[in-house]
Amino acid sequence: MPIFSNQLFDYNFGYLPPAAQTTTFNITYDDLRPAAASAKRQHGGEARASAPSKRGRASTTPVDVTAINTIRLLSADMVQAANSGHPGAPMGCAPMAHALWAHIMTYNPENPKWINRDRFVLSNGHACALLYSLLHLAGFDLSLDDLKSFRSLGSKCPGHPENFHTPGVEVTTGPLGQGLSMAVGMALASAQAGATYNKDGFDLLNSHVFVICGDGCLQEGVTSEASSLAGHLGLGRLIVMWDDNKVTIDGSTDLSFTEDVLARYASYGWHTLHVPNGDDDLEGILAAIEEAKACTDRPTMIRVSTTIGKGSKNEGTGAVHGAPLGEADISNCKKMWGFDEAKSFHVASDVYDLYTRKREAGIKAEAEWRATLARYKVMHPQLAAEFERRFERNELPAGWEEALPVFTAADKQLATRQSSQVRASCSS
């Protein structure tokens, strides 16, 4: 009797993908503006675009601009101090990263392992100066002195993010494509757990997985396979932001990477969006993220067109990809953005205040979630006990060793792909 893919997913994960979508369309930010009368579908026809939800939305303020430029300069200062690293991607990605960490994501730096936190994956791990800047601003256990020790022996800020080494880093990334692929697994695990434990009136697990990736990640075959699966399963809580800066370590992407990425992801069953000005249009980035969150039956790929090394004299070129900018170039950036040229690793108090408010909101969100969990224990005691075993105590079920299969040389021959399934089904 043939076994269909949905049967396998139901058996192994307790989760079935939603029905396949028959239409997929690409929307730019201009289509999302509330004043727009309609949006153009990729395959023809017209439809009114829904206005983005108010949750997480914010108009660009002076402190947002200062915060974005602070992230750019912290990243450049880190690479300069280490005389090694990648300043270009952090400077280009700063607006989209700030949008996520200051306005969109829910997290609690006082409890980085809170199970219902939003996850952030920096798939282009070489841009880790960006992540360390964000973790510091957000209030994780990462000081300015830690940033100053970037890439030094024993530093909490190694040359690529390591999840066992730095608080707030979700996954270890570096090999291109690894992060995006793991993010698919994280979104699948979240969908499976939500399908198992969420009950009417108790949305225990409703977090999102956010990814920033680069052109190099999308060139890797492993991301194609993982992304195809994500589209098939309709993992609507997975949102990927593609840093479309048209530069790789070898030079312009015109040399080797000219495919229509959004068309490819549309063919996978993804929702696709485009923010044409990722350098300055914070409102556009926020609107695209909110539109992505509103699309619950498909993962979303947001193409964010940026300028690598934004602000540098060599912006937009491969020269800013993997080498320090130089003191003079950084000084010019500081002068252009209204910073004190004599100060390095400087963060204004209003920037700290902005991120402090976000941190406090995360602390409150976890407290409210724990109140919900307490009520859940009363209404669903057996599920709650299992939930706490798995996600609060990280324990295997009692007697798990006894459930392991035993194989002997006298047994009937069994392909390893089948024997591994037997093991997997015993270890949940």
VOLUM-493923 format. One line per field, with one value per residue (C-alpha): chain; residue number from 1; x, y, z; residue in one letter. Coordinates in Angstrom, 1 decimal. Each point is the difference from the previous one (the first is absolute). Example, Ala and Ser with C-alpha at 12.3 -4.5 7.8 and 13.67 -1.06 7.14 Angstrom:
unit (A; A)
pos (1; 2)
px (12.3; 1.4)
py (-4.5; 3.4)
pz (7.8; -0.7)
code (A; S)
***
This chain:
unit (A; A; A; A; A; A; A; A; A; A; A; A; A; A; A; A; A; A; A; A; A; A; A; A; A; A; A; A; A; A; A; A; A; A; A; A; A; A; A; A; A; A; A; A; A; A; A; A; A; A; A; A; A; A; A; A; A; A; A; A; A; A; A; A; A; A; A; A; A; A; A; A; A; A; A; A; A; A; A; A; A; A; A; A; A; A; A; A; A; A; A; A; A; A; A; A; A; A; A; A; A; A; A; A; A; A; A; A; A; A; A; A; A; A; A; A; A; A; A; A; A; A; A; A; A; A; A; A; A; A; A; A; A; A; A; A; A; A; A; A; A; A; A; A; A; A; A; A; A; A; A; A; A; A; A; A; A; A; A; A; A; A; A; A; A; A; A; A; A; A; A; A; A; A; A; A; A; A; A; A; A; A; A; A; A; A; A; A; A; A; A; A; A; A; A; A; A; A; A; A; A; A; A; A; A; A; A; A; A; A; A; A; A; A; A; A; A; A; A; A; A; A; A; A; A; A; A; A; A; A; A; A; A; A; A; A; A; A; A; A; A; A; A; A; A; A; A; A; A; A; A; A; A; A; A; A; A; A; A; A; A; A; A; A; A; A; A; A; A; A; A; A; A; A; A; A; A; A; A; A; A; A; A; A; A; A; A; A; A; A; A; A; A; A; A; A; A; A; A; A; A; A; A; A; A; A; A; A; A; A; A; A; A; A; A; A; A; A; A; A; A; A; A; A; A; A; A; A; A; A; A; A; A; A; A; A; A; A; A; A; A; A; A; A; A; A; A; A; A; A; A; A; A; A; A; A; A; A; A; A; A; A; A; A; A; A; A; A; A; A; A; A; A; A; A; A; A; A; A; A; A; A; A; A; A; A; A; A; A; A; A; A; A; A; A; A; A; A; A; A; A; A; A; A; A; A; A; A; A; A; A; A; A; A; A; A; A; A; A; A; A; A; A; A; A; A; A; A)
pos (1; 2; 3; 4; 5; 6; 7; 8; 9; 10; 11; 12; 13; 14; 15; 16; 17; 18; 19; 20; 21; 22; 23; 24; 25; 26; 27; 28; 29; 30; 31; 32; 33; 34; 35; 36; 37; 38; 39; 40; 41; 42; 43; 44; 45; 46; 47; 48; 49; 50; 51; 52; 53; 54; 55; 56; 57; 58; 59; 60; 61; 62; 63; 64; 65; 66; 67; 68; 69; 70; 71; 72; 73; 74; 75; 76; 77; 78; 79; 80; 81; 82; 83; 84; 85; 86; 87; 88; 89; 90; 91; 92; 93; 94; 95; 96; 97; 98; 99; 100; 101; 102; 103; 104; 105; 106; 107; 108; 109; 110; 111; 112; 113; 114; 115; 116; 117; 118; 119; 120; 121; 122; 123; 124; 125; 126; 127; 128; 129; 130; 131; 132; 133; 134; 135; 136; 137; 138; 139; 140; 141; 142; 143; 144; 145; 146; 147; 148; 149; 150; 151; 152; 153; 154; 155; 156; 157; 158; 159; 160; 161; 162; 163; 164; 165; 166; 167; 168; 169; 170; 171; 172; 173; 174; 175; 176; 177; 178; 179; 180; 181; 182; 183; 184; 185; 186; 187; 188; 189; 190; 191; 192; 193; 194; 195; 196; 197; 198; 199; 200; 201; 202; 203; 204; 205; 206; 207; 208; 209; 210; 211; 212; 213; 214; 215; 216; 217; 218; 219; 220; 221; 222; 223; 224; 225; 226; 227; 228; 229; 230; 231; 232; 233; 234; 235; 236; 237; 238; 239; 240; 241; 242; 243; 244; 245; 246; 247; 248; 249; 250; 251; 252; 253; 254; 255; 256; 257; 258; 259; 260; 261; 262; 263; 264; 265; 266; 267; 268; 269; 270; 271; 272; 273; 274; 275; 276; 277; 278; 279; 280; 281; 282; 283; 284; 285; 286; 287; 288; 289; 290; 291; 292; 293; 294; 295; 296; 297; 298; 299; 300; 301; 302; 303; 304; 305; 306; 307; 308; 309; 310; 311; 312; 313; 314; 315; 316; 317; 318; 319; 320; 321; 322; 323; 324; 325; 326; 327; 328; 329; 330; 331; 332; 333; 334; 335; 336; 337; 338; 339; 340; 341; 342; 343; 344; 345; 346; 347; 348; 349; 350; 351; 352; 353; 354; 355; 356; 357; 358; 359; 360; 361; 362; 363; 364; 365; 366; 367; 368; 369; 370; 371; 372; 373; 374; 375; 376; 377; 378; 379; 380; 381; 382; 383; 384; 385; 386; 387; 388; 389; 390; 391; 392; 393; 394; 395; 396; 397; 398; 399; 400; 401; 402; 403; 404; 405; 406; 407; 408; 409; 410; 411; 412; 413; 414; 415; 416; 417; 418; 419; 420; 421; 422; 423; 424; 425; 426; 427; 428)
px (0.0; 1.6; 0.7; -0.7; 2.0; -2.9; -0.3; 3.7; -0.3; -3.0; 1.7; 3.4; -1.0; -3.7; -0.4; -1.6; 0.7; -2.9; -1.6; 2.1; -0.4; -1.0; 1.1; 3.1; 0.7; 2.9; -0.8; 2.4; -0.3; -1.7; -2.9; -0.2; -0.5; -3.4; -0.5; 0.5; -3.3; 1.1; 2.9; 1.2; 0.1; 3.0; -2.2; -2.4; -3.2; -0.5; -0.8; 0.0; 2.9; -0.9; 1.3; 2.9; -1.1; 0.9; 2.0; 3.7; -0.6; 1.8; 0.7; 3.7; 1.2; 3.3; 1.0; -0.7; 2.4; 2.6; -0.4; 0.5; 3.1; 1.2; -0.3; 2.0; 2.7; 0.3; 0.4; 2.7; 1.8; 0.0; 1.6; 2.5; 1.0; 0.5; 1.6; -2.0; -3.6; -2.9; -1.3; -2.0; -3.0; -0.6; 0.0; -2.4; -2.3; -0.2; -3.5; -1.7; 1.7; -1.0; -3.6; -0.1; 1.8; -1.5; -3.5; -1.1; 1.5; -1.0; 2.9; 1.2; 3.7; -0.4; -1.1; 1.5; -1.4; -3.6; -1.8; -2.5; 2.6; 0.4; 3.1; 2.5; 2.5; 2.8; 0.6; 2.8; 2.0; 3.1; -2.1; 0.0; 1.1; -3.6; -1.4; 2.4; -1.0; -3.6; 0.4; 1.9; -2.7; -2.8; 1.5; 1.4; 3.1; 2.3; 1.8; 1.8; 3.3; -1.2; -0.5; 3.4; 1.5; -1.6; 1.9; 2.5; 0.9; -2.6; -2.4; -3.7; -0.1; 1.7; 0.5; -3.2; -3.1; 0.1; -3.2; 1.8; 2.3; -1.9; -3.3; -2.8; 1.6; -2.5; 2.1; 3.6; 0.4; 2.9; -0.2; -2.4; -3.5; 0.3; -1.9; -3.0; -0.2; 0.0; -2.6; -2.3; 0.5; -0.7; -3.3; -1.0; 0.7; -2.1; -2.9; 0.2; 0.1; -2.8; -2.2; 0.6; -0.4; -2.0; -3.7; -3.0; 0.7; 3.7; 2.4; 3.1; 2.2; -0.5; 3.5; 1.6; 3.4; 1.7; 3.0; 2.4; 1.9; 2.2; 0.5; 2.5; -2.5; -2.5; 2.7; 0.4; -1.9; -0.9; -2.2; -1.9; -0.8; -1.0; -2.0; -1.9; -1.0; -1.0; -2.3; -1.5; -0.8; -1.3; 2.1; -1.6; 2.0; 3.3; 1.0; 3.2; 1.6; 2.4; 2.7; 0.0; 3.2; 1.1; 3.6; 1.9; 3.6; 0.9; -1.7; -3.4; -2.6; -0.2; 3.0; -1.7; -3.5; -2.6; -3.1; -3.4; 0.1; -3.5; -1.4; 1.9; -1.5; -3.4; 0.3; 0.7; -3.3; 1.4; -1.5; 2.4; 0.5; 2.4; 1.2; 1.9; 1.7; 1.4; 2.5; -2.4; -3.6; -0.6; -3.7; 0.1; 1.9; -2.4; -3.0; 1.5; 0.7; -3.6; -1.4; 2.2; -1.3; -3.6; 0.7; -0.4; -0.3; 3.3; 3.6; 1.1; 3.1; 0.6; 2.5; 1.5; 2.2; 2.9; 3.4; 2.9; 2.2; -2.6; 1.8; 3.5; 1.9; 0.1; -3.7; -1.6; 3.2; 1.8; 2.6; -2.2; -0.9; 2.8; 2.5; 0.2; -1.2; 3.0; -0.1; -0.4; -3.0; -1.7; 0.7; -1.7; -3.0; -0.3; 0.3; -2.7; -2.4; 0.6; 2.1; 3.1; 2.9; 2.2; -2.2; -0.1; -2.5; -2.3; -3.7; -2.3; -2.3; -3.2; 1.1; 0.4; -3.4; -1.6; 1.3; -0.7; -3.7; 0.1; 1.7; -2.6; -2.8; 1.6; 0.3; -3.7; -0.9; 1.7; -1.8; -3.4; 1.0; 0.8; -3.4; -1.5; 2.1; -1.3; -3.6; 0.9; 1.3; -3.4; -2.0; 2.5; 2.1; 1.4; 1.0; 1.4; 2.2; 1.3; 0.5; 2.1; 2.1; 0.9; 0.3; 0.6; 2.2; 1.3; -0.3; -0.6; -3.0; 0.4; 1.1; 1.1; 2.9; -2.4; -1.8; 3.1; -0.1; 2.5; 1.6; 2.0; 1.8; -2.8; -2.6; -1.4; 2.0; -1.3; 1.1; 1.5; -2.6; -2.6; 1.9; 0.6; -3.7; -0.6; 2.5; -1.5; -3.5; 1.2; 1.8; -2.6)
py (0.0; 3.3; 2.6; 3.6; 2.9; 1.4; -3.4; 0.1; 3.6; -0.9; -3.1; 1.6; 3.6; 0.0; 2.8; 0.2; 2.8; 2.2; -0.5; 1.1; 3.6; 0.5; 3.6; 1.8; 3.7; 2.4; 3.3; 3.0; 2.4; 2.6; -2.5; -0.2; 3.7; 0.6; 2.8; -2.5; -0.8; -3.5; -2.4; -1.8; -3.7; -1.7; -2.1; 2.7; 1.3; 2.6; -0.2; 2.5; -0.6; -0.2; 2.8; -1.3; -0.6; 2.6; -2.4; 0.7; 3.0; 3.2; 3.2; 0.7; 2.2; 1.8; -2.6; -2.8; 1.7; 0.4; -3.6; -1.3; 2.0; -1.1; -3.6; 0.8; 1.7; -2.5; -2.7; 2.0; 0.8; -3.7; -1.0; 2.9; -0.9; -3.7; 1.0; -2.9; -0.7; 1.1; 3.5; 0.3; -2.3; 1.4; 3.6; -1.0; -2.2; 2.4; 1.5; -3.4; -1.4; 3.1; -0.4; -3.6; 0.5; 3.5; -0.3; -3.5; -2.9; -1.2; -1.1; 0.2; 0.5; -1.0; -3.4; -0.7; -3.5; 0.9; -2.5; 2.4; 2.6; 1.0; -1.5; 2.0; -1.8; 1.8; -2.4; 2.1; -0.6; 1.9; 3.1; -0.8; 3.5; 0.9; -2.6; 0.8; 3.7; -0.9; -2.3; 2.7; 2.6; -2.4; -0.6; -3.5; -0.9; 1.6; 3.2; 2.7; -1.5; -3.3; 1.7; 1.5; -3.5; -1.1; -2.9; -0.3; -3.2; -0.8; 2.8; -0.3; 1.4; -2.6; 0.4; -1.8; -0.4; -3.0; -0.9; -1.7; 2.9; 3.3; 0.7; 0.7; -1.8; -2.6; -2.0; -0.3; 1.4; 0.6; -2.5; 1.8; -1.4; -1.9; 2.6; 0.3; -3.8; -0.4; 2.8; -2.2; -2.8; 2.4; 1.2; -3.7; -0.9; 3.0; -1.0; -3.6; 1.1; 2.6; -2.7; -2.2; 2.4; 3.0; -0.3; 2.2; 3.1; -1.0; 1.1; -1.2; -0.1; 2.7; 1.5; 0.8; -0.9; 3.0; -0.4; 2.3; -1.6; 1.1; -0.8; -2.7; -1.8; -0.1; -1.5; -3.0; -3.2; -0.9; 3.2; -1.0; -3.4; 1.5; 2.8; -2.3; -2.0; 3.2; 1.0; -3.5; 0.0; 3.6; 1.1; 3.4; 1.1; -0.1; 3.4; 0.5; 3.3; -0.2; 2.6; 0.8; 2.0; -1.5; -0.6; -3.1; -0.5; -0.4; 3.2; 0.7; -2.7; 0.6; -2.3; -3.1; 0.6; 1.5; -2.2; 1.4; -1.0; 1.1; -2.0; -3.1; 0.5; 0.6; -3.3; -1.6; 1.3; 3.0; 3.4; 2.6; 3.7; 2.7; 3.1; 2.0; 2.4; -2.1; 2.7; 2.7; -1.2; -1.3; 0.4; -2.1; -2.7; -0.1; -0.1; -2.9; -1.9; 0.6; -1.2; -3.1; -0.7; 0.4; -2.8; -3.0; -2.8; 0.5; 1.0; 3.4; 1.1; 3.8; 1.3; 3.1; 1.9; 1.5; 1.6; -2.0; 2.1; 2.9; 3.2; -1.1; 1.6; -3.5; -0.7; -2.3; -1.8; -3.2; 2.1; 0.4; -3.7; -1.6; 2.6; 2.9; 3.4; 1.9; 2.7; 2.8; -1.6; -0.7; 3.6; 1.3; -2.2; 1.3; 3.6; -0.6; -1.5; 2.6; -2.1; 1.1; -1.0; -0.4; -2.7; -3.6; -2.6; 2.9; -0.5; 2.9; -0.2; 0.4; -3.1; -2.0; 1.3; -1.2; -3.5; 0.1; 0.5; -3.0; -2.1; 1.0; -1.0; -3.4; -0.5; 0.9; -2.3; -3.0; 0.8; 0.0; -3.2; -1.7; 1.0; -1.7; -3.1; -0.1; 0.0; -2.6; -2.3; 0.1; -0.7; -2.4; -1.6; -3.0; 2.1; 2.6; -2.5; -1.3; 3.6; 0.9; -3.2; 0.7; 3.8; 1.1; -2.8; -1.4; -3.6; -3.2; -2.0; -2.5; -3.4; 1.2; -2.5; -2.9; 1.2; -0.2; -2.8; -2.8; -1.4; -3.3; -1.7; -2.5; 2.6; 0.4; 2.5; 3.5; 3.1; 2.7; 2.5; -2.3; -0.8; 3.7; 0.6; -2.6; 1.8; 3.4; -1.2; -1.2; 3.2; 2.7)
pz (0.0; -1.0; 2.7; -1.0; 1.3; 2.1; 1.8; 0.8; 1.4; 2.0; 1.4; 0.8; 0.9; 0.8; -2.5; -3.4; -2.5; -1.0; -3.4; -2.9; -1.1; -3.7; -0.3; 1.2; -0.5; 0.6; 1.7; 0.4; 2.9; -2.3; -0.3; 3.8; 0.7; 1.5; -2.7; -2.8; -1.8; -1.1; -0.3; -3.2; 0.2; -1.5; -2.3; -1.0; 1.4; 2.8; 3.6; 2.8; 2.4; 3.6; 2.2; 2.3; 3.6; 2.6; 2.1; -0.3; -2.3; 0.6; -2.0; -0.5; 2.9; 0.5; 2.6; -2.5; -2.4; 2.8; 1.0; -3.5; -0.4; 3.4; -1.1; -3.1; 1.9; 2.8; -2.6; -1.9; 3.3; 1.0; -3.3; 0.1; 3.6; -0.9; -3.4; -1.4; -0.9; -2.2; 0.4; -3.3; 0.6; 3.6; -1.3; -2.8; 2.1; 3.0; -0.9; -0.4; 3.1; 2.0; -1.2; 1.3; 3.3; 1.0; -1.4; -1.0; 2.0; 3.4; 2.2; 3.6; 0.6; 3.6; -1.2; -3.4; -0.1; 0.5; -2.2; -1.6; -1.0; -3.6; -1.5; -2.1; -2.3; -1.7; -2.8; -1.5; 3.2; -1.2; 0.7; 3.8; 1.0; -0.8; 2.4; 2.8; -0.3; 0.2; 3.0; 1.9; -0.7; 0.8; 3.5; -0.3; 1.9; -2.4; 1.0; -2.0; 1.3; -1.5; -3.4; 0.2; 0.4; -3.3; -1.6; 2.9; 1.9; 2.6; -1.2; 0.3; -3.5; -2.2; -3.7; -0.8; 2.4; 2.2; 1.9; 2.9; 0.5; -0.1; 1.7; -2.5; -2.9; -1.2; -2.4; -1.0; -3.5; -2.4; -2.9; -2.3; -0.2; 3.3; 2.0; -2.4; -0.2; 3.8; 0.2; -2.1; 2.6; 2.8; -1.7; -0.6; 3.7; 1.1; -2.3; 1.4; 3.6; -0.5; -1.7; 3.0; 3.0; -1.2; 1.1; -0.3; 2.1; 0.6; -2.7; 1.8; -3.1; -2.5; -0.6; -3.3; -1.5; -1.7; -2.3; -1.6; -2.9; -2.8; -3.6; 0.9; 2.2; -3.0; -2.3; 2.2; -1.0; 3.6; 0.3; -3.2; 1.5; 3.4; -1.5; -2.3; 3.1; 1.8; -2.9; -0.2; 3.7; 0.0; 2.9; 0.3; 3.1; -1.9; -1.4; -1.9; -0.9; -2.9; 0.1; -3.8; -0.3; -3.3; 1.4; 0.9; 1.1; -3.7; -1.1; -1.6; 0.0; -3.7; -0.3; 1.2; 1.5; -2.2; 0.6; 1.0; 3.7; 0.8; -3.0; 1.3; 3.5; -1.4; -1.8; 3.4; 1.3; 1.9; 0.4; -1.6; 0.7; -1.0; 1.9; -2.7; 2.3; 2.9; 0.9; 1.2; -0.2; 3.6; -0.4; -3.2; 1.8; 2.9; -2.3; -1.9; 3.2; 1.2; -3.4; 0.4; 3.5; -1.3; -2.6; 2.3; -2.5; -1.8; 0.9; -1.3; -1.8; 0.1; -2.4; 1.6; -2.4; 1.9; -0.5; 1.4; 2.3; 0.0; 0.8; -0.8; -2.9; -1.5; 0.5; -2.5; -0.9; 1.0; 1.8; 3.1; 0.2; 2.0; 1.2; 2.5; -1.4; 1.4; 2.7; -2.5; -1.8; 3.4; 1.1; -3.1; 0.6; 3.6; -1.2; -2.7; 2.5; 2.7; 2.3; 2.0; -2.3; 3.1; 1.6; -0.8; 1.3; 0.9; 0.7; 0.8; 3.0; -2.2; -2.0; 3.2; 1.2; -3.2; 0.4; 3.8; -0.8; -2.3; 2.6; 2.6; -2.4; -0.4; 3.8; 0.3; -2.9; 1.7; 3.3; -1.8; -1.8; 3.3; 1.4; -3.0; 0.6; 3.6; -1.2; -2.6; 2.8; 1.6; -3.2; -1.6; 2.7; -1.9; -3.0; 2.3; 1.7; -3.3; -1.2; 3.0; -0.3; -3.5; -0.1; 3.6; 1.4; -3.3; 1.2; -2.0; 1.0; 2.8; -1.2; -3.4; 0.0; 0.2; -3.1; -2.2; -2.5; 0.1; -3.2; -0.3; -2.8; -0.2; -0.8; -3.5; -2.1; 0.4; -2.0; 2.2; -1.2; 1.6; 3.2; 0.6; -0.2; 2.6; 2.3; -0.7; 0.8; 3.5; 1.0; 0.1)
code (M; P; I; F; S; N; Q; L; F; D; Y; N; F; G; Y; L; P; P; A; A; Q; T; T; T; F; N; I; T; Y; D; D; L; R; P; A; A; A; S; A; K; R; Q; H; G; G; E; A; R; A; S; A; P; S; K; R; G; R; A; S; T; T; P; V; D; V; T; A; I; N; T; I; R; L; L; S; A; D; M; V; Q; A; A; N; S; G; H; P; G; A; P; M; G; C; A; P; M; A; H; A; L; W; A; H; I; M; T; Y; N; P; E; N; P; K; W; I; N; R; D; R; F; V; L; S; N; G; H; A; C; A; L; L; Y; S; L; L; H; L; A; G; F; D; L; S; L; D; D; L; K; S; F; R; S; L; G; S; K; C; P; G; H; P; E; N; F; H; T; P; G; V; E; V; T; T; G; P; L; G; Q; G; L; S; M; A; V; G; M; A; L; A; S; A; Q; A; G; A; T; Y; N; K; D; G; F; D; L; L; N; S; H; V; F; V; I; C; G; D; G; C; L; Q; E; G; V; T; S; E; A; S; S; L; A; G; H; L; G; L; G; R; L; I; V; M; W; D; D; N; K; V; T; I; D; G; S; T; D; L; S; F; T; E; D; V; L; A; R; Y; A; S; Y; G; W; H; T; L; H; V; P; N; G; D; D; D; L; E; G; I; L; A; A; I; E; E; A; K; A; C; T; D; R; P; T; M; I; R; V; S; T; T; I; G; K; G; S; K; N; E; G; T; G; A; V; H; G; A; P; L; G; E; A; D; I; S; N; C; K; K; M; W; G; F; D; E; A; K; S; F; H; V; A; S; D; V; Y; D; L; Y; T; R; K; R; E; A; G; I; K; A; E; A; E; W; R; A; T; L; A; R; Y; K; V; M; H; P; Q; L; A; A; E; F; E; R; R; F; E; R; N; E; L; P; A; G; W; E; E; A; L; P; V; F; T; A; A; D; K; Q; L; A; T; R; Q; S; S; Q; V; R; A; S; C; S; S)
***
